[in-house]
């Protein structure tokens, strides 16, 4: 039997775009993402669907699309079915899904402007989001990348040998990064991981004594580097390819590094984190409450980005 010496190549990520009529936003997003991916040598599978398809493209929009070299079919996209959602890695919706349909990987882009009213403005919002979406996907180059679970297992073996659960230590009185990192570790790396908090000057001493790995402190393997925080270091090192985690990164980085300009949610996370520190004097109790905050933030990143709220709703 022949065994290939080529590195394993991951399957192309499967992306669905869904809009109400399946004839404008989802079609345009599909074409623009294909262009971006092709120009960057990325392998993806992307399709467009409608909730209740019909063709409602105006003559003015058709003219704008011709200038952008996007040819729309006279037939709208196919009607979305549950099997389509089940087969997708990421589903991006421009309108609410019907109650009968559901997906664990929905990202909502409800706030993308109407393309019929102003194609240029809608495109200006859409293209940067498509690039960020592409940036969050596994890079399926010819060299390939190791599946995430194998990479995590290999790194854990390298860090801890056969010792489980993994044990991590950082500075006491955690605020943002030192809660976000444990959340990431338990959710994506080791669900049973243990965390220790110590005075700054004793972190490395305790790490050696407890066979733990230090993080979020200068000199640690997982810490700040330039403008990137410790949360970024864990995401990069463990190869965590998750669109919602990717969306959280600028929020956590902005809150932790006083760069609230990086994401509008950063200021809120900063305020909430400081409040938790004031109301909880035990670091492990603080961590427990903080983990719930990041669970909620992750759920928002997966299913509620762009959602609006007022006192009547």
C-alpha positions in Angstrom: 0.0 0.0 0.0 1.3 3.5 -0.9 1.4 6.1 1.8 1.4 9.7 0.8 4.2 11.9 2.2 2.2 15.0 1.5 0.8 16.9 4.5 -2.9 16.4 5.0 -5.1 19.1 3.4 -8.2 20.2 5.2 -11.5 20.2 3.4 -12.5 23.6 2.0 -14.7 25.5 4.5 -18.3 25.6 3.5 -20.0 29.0 3.7 -23.6 29.9 3.1 -25.0 33.4 2.6 -28.7 33.7 3.1 -31.0 36.7 2.4 -34.7 37.1 2.2 -35.1 36.9 -1.5 -31.8 35.2 -2.4 -31.3 37.6 -5.3 -29.1 40.4 -4.1 -27.1 40.5 -0.8 -26.4 36.8 -0.6 -25.5 36.6 -4.3 -23.2 39.6 -4.2 -21.6 38.4 -1.0 -21.0 35.0 -2.6 -19.3 36.5 -5.6 -17.2 39.0 -3.6 -16.0 36.3 -1.2 -15.0 34.0 -4.1 -13.0 36.9 -5.6 -11.2 37.6 -2.3 -10.5 33.9 -1.7 -9.2 33.4 -5.2 -6.9 36.4 -5.1 -5.4 35.1 -1.9 -5.1 31.4 -3.0 -7.7 30.3 -0.5 -9.8 27.2 -1.0 -13.5 27.7 0.0 -16.9 26.5 -0.9 -19.5 29.2 -0.9 -23.2 29.3 -1.9 -26.1 31.7 -1.9 -29.6 30.9 -0.6 -32.9 32.7 -0.2 -35.6 32.4 2.5 -38.5 33.0 0.1 -36.8 33.6 -3.2 -38.0 36.0 -5.8 -36.3 38.3 -8.2 -36.5 41.9 -7.2 -33.4 43.4 -8.8 -34.0 46.9 -10.1 -32.5 48.3 -13.3 -30.3 50.8 -11.4 -28.9 48.0 -9.3 -28.2 45.9 -12.4 -26.3 48.7 -13.8 -24.2 49.1 -10.6 -23.5 45.3 -10.6 -22.4 45.4 -14.3 -19.8 48.0 -13.4 -18.6 45.7 -10.6 -18.5 42.8 -13.1 -21.1 40.8 -11.1 -23.6 39.0 -13.3 -26.9 38.2 -11.5 -29.0 35.3 -12.8 -32.6 36.0 -13.6 -33.4 33.2 -11.3 -33.0 33.8 -7.6 -30.9 31.5 -5.3 -32.5 28.2 -4.2 -34.7 28.1 -1.1 -32.9 27.4 2.1 -33.5 24.0 3.7 -32.3 22.5 7.0 -30.0 20.1 5.2 -28.2 23.1 3.8 -27.6 24.6 7.2 -26.5 21.2 8.6 -23.8 20.8 5.9 -22.3 24.3 6.4 -19.4 25.3 8.5 -20.5 29.0 8.7 -23.9 30.5 7.8 -24.1 34.3 7.3 -27.6 35.7 7.3 -28.8 39.1 6.2 -32.4 38.4 7.5 -33.9 36.4 10.4 -34.0 32.7 9.7 -37.5 31.1 9.9 -38.2 29.6 13.4 -38.3 26.1 11.9 -34.7 26.4 10.7 -31.6 26.5 13.0 -27.8 26.4 12.9 -25.1 26.4 15.5 -22.9 28.5 13.3 -25.0 31.5 12.4 -23.5 35.0 12.0 -26.0 37.8 11.4 -25.2 40.7 9.2 -28.6 42.4 9.5 -27.1 45.9 9.5 -25.6 45.7 6.0 -27.4 48.5 4.1 -29.8 47.9 1.3 -28.1 47.3 -2.0 -31.1 48.4 -3.9 -31.0 51.8 -2.2 -27.2 52.3 -2.3 -25.0 49.6 -3.7 -21.8 51.4 -3.2 -22.5 52.0 0.5 -23.5 48.4 1.1 -20.5 47.1 -0.7 -18.2 49.3 1.4 -19.6 47.7 4.5 -19.6 44.2 3.1 -16.1 43.8 1.7 -14.1 44.4 5.0 -16.5 41.9 6.7 -15.9 39.3 4.1 -12.1 39.8 4.5 -12.4 39.4 8.2 -14.5 36.3 7.7 -11.9 34.9 5.3 -9.1 35.7 7.8 -10.9 33.5 10.4 -11.0 30.4 8.2 -8.3 27.7 8.2 -5.7 28.3 5.5 -6.0 25.3 3.2 -2.8 25.9 1.3 -0.9 23.2 -0.7 1.1 22.6 2.4 -2.0 22.0 4.4 -2.5 22.5 8.2 -3.1 19.9 10.9 -6.7 19.5 12.1 -7.2 21.6 15.2 -7.8 18.7 17.6 -4.5 17.1 16.6 -2.6 20.4 16.9 -4.1 21.0 20.4 -3.2 17.5 21.5 0.4 17.8 20.2 0.9 21.1 21.9 -0.5 19.9 25.2 1.8 16.9 25.1 4.7 19.3 24.4 3.8 21.5 27.3 2.6 19.0 29.9 3.6 15.5 28.8 1.0 13.1 29.9 -0.2 15.2 32.8 -3.9 16.0 32.8 -5.7 18.1 33.5 -3.4 20.8 32.3 -2.4 23.4 34.9 -1.8 27.1 34.3 -0.7 29.9 36.5 -0.8 33.7 36.2 -0.8 36.9 38.2 -3.4 37.3 40.9 -6.5 39.7 40.7 -7.4 38.9 37.1 -9.2 41.5 35.0 -9.5 40.9 31.3 -6.8 38.8 29.6 -6.4 36.6 32.6 -10.0 35.6 32.5 -10.4 35.5 28.7 -7.5 33.1 28.4 -8.8 30.5 30.9 -12.2 30.7 29.1 -10.5 30.0 25.8 -8.5 27.2 27.3 -11.5 25.4 28.9 -13.7 25.9 25.8 -11.2 24.9 23.1 -8.1 23.3 24.6 -8.7 21.4 27.8 -12.2 21.5 29.4 -10.8 20.3 32.7 -7.8 22.8 32.9 -6.9 24.1 36.3 -5.8 27.7 37.0 -3.7 29.2 39.8 -3.3 32.8 40.7 -0.1 34.1 42.4 1.7 37.3 43.3 3.5 38.6 40.3 7.0 37.9 41.7 6.1 34.2 42.5 4.4 33.2 39.3 7.4 31.4 37.8 8.3 29.8 41.1 4.8 28.4 41.5 4.8 27.3 37.8 7.9 25.2 38.5 6.6 23.8 41.7 3.2 22.9 40.4 4.3 21.7 36.9 2.2 24.5 35.5 2.6 26.8 32.5 2.7 30.6 33.2 0.8 33.0 31.0 0.0 36.7 30.7 3.3 37.8 32.4 6.5 39.0 30.7 8.8 36.1 30.0 5.9 33.5 29.7 5.3 31.5 26.5 1.8 32.9 26.2 1.9 36.7 26.8 1.7 40.1 25.1 3.7 40.6 22.0 3.7 44.1 20.4 0.1 45.1 20.0 -1.3 41.6 20.5 -2.5 40.4 23.9 -2.2 36.9 25.6 -5.6 35.9 24.3 -4.2 36.4 20.8 -1.1 34.3 21.7 -3.3 31.3 22.7 -5.5 31.6 19.5 -2.4 31.8 17.3 -0.4 29.0 19.0 -3.2 26.5 19.2 -4.5 27.3 15.7 -8.1 28.1 16.9 -10.0 28.7 13.7 -13.4 29.9 15.0 -15.2 32.9 13.5 -16.8 33.9 16.8 -13.4 33.8 18.6 -11.9 35.8 15.8 -14.7 38.4 16.4 -13.8 38.5 20.1 -10.1 39.1 19.6 -10.3 42.9 18.9 -12.8 43.3 21.7 -10.6 41.6 24.3 -7.4 43.2 22.9 -9.1 46.7 23.0 -10.4 46.2 26.6 -7.1 44.8 27.9 -4.8 47.3 26.2 -6.9 50.5 26.6 -7.5 50.5 22.9 -11.3 51.0 22.9 -11.0 52.2 19.3 -10.4 48.6 18.1 -14.0 47.5 18.8 -17.1 49.4 20.0 -17.7 46.6 22.6 -14.2 47.0 24.2 -15.3 49.8 26.5 -18.2 47.8 27.8 -16.0 44.7 28.5 -13.5 46.9 30.3 -16.2 48.4 32.5 -17.8 45.0 33.3 -14.4 43.4 34.1 -13.4 46.2 36.5 -16.8 45.9 38.2 -16.4 42.1 38.6 -13.0 42.8 40.3 -14.6 45.2 42.7 -17.5 42.8 43.7 -15.4 39.6 44.0 -12.4 39.4 46.3 -11.6 35.7 45.7 -9.8 35.2 42.4 -11.4 31.8 41.7 -14.9 33.2 42.4 -14.0 36.1 40.1 -12.9 33.6 37.4 -16.2 31.6 37.7 -18.2 34.8 37.2 -16.0 35.9 34.4 -16.3 32.7 32.5 -20.0 33.2 32.3 -19.4 36.7 30.9 -17.3 35.2 28.1 -19.8 32.5 27.4 -22.4 35.2 26.8 -20.0 37.3 24.7 -19.2 34.3 22.6 -22.9 33.5 22.1 -23.4 37.1 21.0 -20.5 36.8 18.5 -22.0 33.7 17.1 -25.7 34.7 16.8 -26.4 38.3 17.7 -23.8 40.5 16.1 -25.6 43.4 14.4 -28.8 42.8 16.3 -30.6 46.0 17.5 -32.6 46.5 20.7 -34.9 49.2 22.0 -37.1 49.4 25.1 -40.1 48.1 23.1 -38.2 45.1 21.8 
